[in-house]
């Protein structure tokens, strides 16, 4: 049993290539989504949006055809088996599908937990005054540990900004003895005392 397909069937739109700025609806990295790096459908324009929708529909159709073909293949494999063998084969397939679903559920639960933690980091960072671009760097798994790390971050950052050479000038605090910039300039120019 072979299935004939038209040359138009597939994931590519029939009207031509997809616009360069169109993206698939596949996953993007979390950083792209969080930073707004992914394309939004409003940026594609009418032609791009239509091409993207055709692409998505073609993918859904292909997935449906693949599932139907797999089901028919299993029916053909089971045709020559006894009733017990068919039942065993069916149970094996269902067990494999169930395991796949369990794995997917675990992955989704982990993703939800990761996103919840990121949101908690952002909330605590906003409350304590940590810059938004540094919120993801906070370490901890609960609000108490995240708050402690945020306070530690602010303390360390405050020391860096009040370094030896001056505020915001790249100085370091505590690692070297304090340096008098005027003295350094006098020494560099050959003058020792004034």
C-alpha positions in Angstrom: 0.0 0.0 0.0 1.7 3.1 -1.1 0.3 6.6 -0.7 0.7 9.0 -3.5 1.3 12.6 -2.7 1.1 15.7 -4.8 4.2 17.7 -5.5 2.6 20.5 -3.5 2.3 18.4 -0.3 5.1 19.1 2.1 6.3 21.8 4.5 7.2 24.4 1.8 4.5 26.8 0.8 3.4 26.4 -2.8 3.7 30.1 -3.7 7.5 30.2 -3.3 10.1 30.5 -0.6 9.4 31.7 2.8 10.4 35.4 3.5 13.9 35.7 5.1 12.5 37.2 8.3 9.9 34.5 8.7 10.6 31.9 11.4 9.3 28.5 12.1 7.1 27.9 15.0 9.7 25.5 16.5 11.3 26.2 19.8 13.7 29.1 20.2 16.1 29.4 23.0 14.9 30.7 26.3 17.2 33.6 26.1 15.7 34.7 22.7 12.2 34.5 24.1 13.0 36.3 27.3 15.0 39.0 25.5 12.4 39.4 22.8 14.9 38.1 20.2 12.3 35.9 18.5 10.2 37.3 15.7 6.7 38.2 16.5 4.0 37.5 13.9 3.2 41.2 13.6 6.7 41.9 12.2 6.2 39.5 9.2 3.7 41.5 7.3 0.7 40.0 5.4 2.6 37.9 2.9 5.0 36.6 5.5 2.2 35.8 7.9 0.3 33.9 5.2 3.4 32.0 4.2 4.1 31.1 7.8 0.6 29.9 8.3 0.8 27.8 5.2 4.1 26.3 6.5 2.5 25.5 9.8 -0.6 23.9 8.2 1.6 21.8 5.9 3.6 20.6 9.0 0.4 19.7 10.8 -0.9 17.8 7.7 2.5 16.0 7.4 2.3 14.9 11.0 -1.2 13.6 10.5 -0.2 11.7 7.4 2.8 10.2 9.3 0.5 9.1 12.2 -1.9 7.5 9.8 0.8 5.7 8.0 2.3 4.4 11.2 -1.1 3.1 12.3 -1.6 1.4 8.9 1.8 -0.2 9.2 1.0 -1.6 12.6 -2.2 -3.0 11.2 -0.3 -4.7 8.4 2.2 -6.1 10.8 -0.5 -7.4 13.1 -2.5 -9.0 10.2 -0.5 -12.2 10.2 -0.3 -12.6 13.9 -2.6 -14.5 16.3 -4.9 -12.7 18.6 -2.5 -13.1 21.5 0.4 -11.8 19.5 -1.6 -8.8 18.3 -2.6 -8.0 21.9 1.1 -8.2 23.0 2.2 -6.0 20.2 -0.5 -3.5 21.0 0.5 -3.5 24.6 4.2 -3.0 23.7 3.3 0.0 21.5 1.1 1.5 24.2 3.8 1.0 26.8 6.3 2.8 24.5 3.8 5.7 24.0 3.2 5.9 27.7 6.9 6.0 28.5 7.3 8.8 25.9 4.5 10.7 27.5 6.0 10.3 30.9 9.3 11.6 29.7 7.7 14.5 28.0 5.7 15.3 31.2 8.9 15.3 33.2 10.6 17.6 30.7 7.6 20.0 30.8 7.5 20.0 34.6 11.3 20.9 34.7 10.7 23.7 32.2 7.8 25.1 34.3 10.0 24.9 37.4 12.9 26.7 35.6 10.6 29.4 34.4 9.0 29.8 37.8 12.5 30.2 39.4 13.4 32.8 36.7 10.3 34.7 37.5 11.0 34.6 41.2 14.6 35.8 40.5 13.2 38.7 38.5 10.7 39.6 41.2 13.3 39.6 44.0 15.8 41.5 41.8 13.1 44.2 41.2 12.3 44.4 44.9 15.9 44.7 46.1 17.1 46.9 43.3 19.3 44.4 41.4 19.6 45.5 37.7 17.2 43.4 35.5 20.0 42.2 33.3 21.6 40.6 36.4 18.5 38.9 37.8 19.2 35.6 36.1 22.6 35.4 37.8 21.1 35.2 41.3 21.8 31.8 42.9 19.3 29.8 45.0 16.3 27.7 44.8 13.9 29.5 47.1 13.1 33.1 47.9 15.2 33.2 51.0 18.4 32.0 49.3 17.7 34.3 46.3 17.2 37.3 48.6 20.5 36.5 50.4 22.3 36.2 47.1 20.7 39.5 45.8 21.9 41.3 48.9 25.4 39.8 48.6 25.4 40.9 44.9 24.4 44.5 45.8 27.1 44.6 48.6 29.8 43.4 46.2 28.7 45.7 43.5 28.7 48.6 45.9 32.3 47.8 46.9 33.4 47.6 43.2 31.8 51.0 42.5 33.6 52.6 45.4 37.0 51.2 44.4 40.5 52.7 44.9 40.5 55.0 41.9 37.0 56.3 42.2 33.4 55.6 41.7 32.7 53.8 38.5 36.3 54.0 37.3 37.2 50.3 37.5 38.9 50.4 40.8 38.9 47.4 43.2 38.1 47.4 46.8 40.1 45.8 49.5 42.5 43.8 47.3 45.2 46.5 47.2 46.1 49.2 49.5 44.5 52.6 48.8 46.3 54.6 46.2 46.3 58.4 46.1 45.9 59.4 42.5 47.5 62.8 43.1 50.6 61.2 44.5 50.8 58.9 41.5 50.6 61.8 39.1 53.3 63.8 41.0 55.6 60.8 40.9 55.0 60.2 37.2 55.9 63.8 36.5 59.0 63.7 38.6 57.7 65.8 41.5 57.9 64.2 44.9 56.4 66.6 47.4 54.0 69.5 47.2 
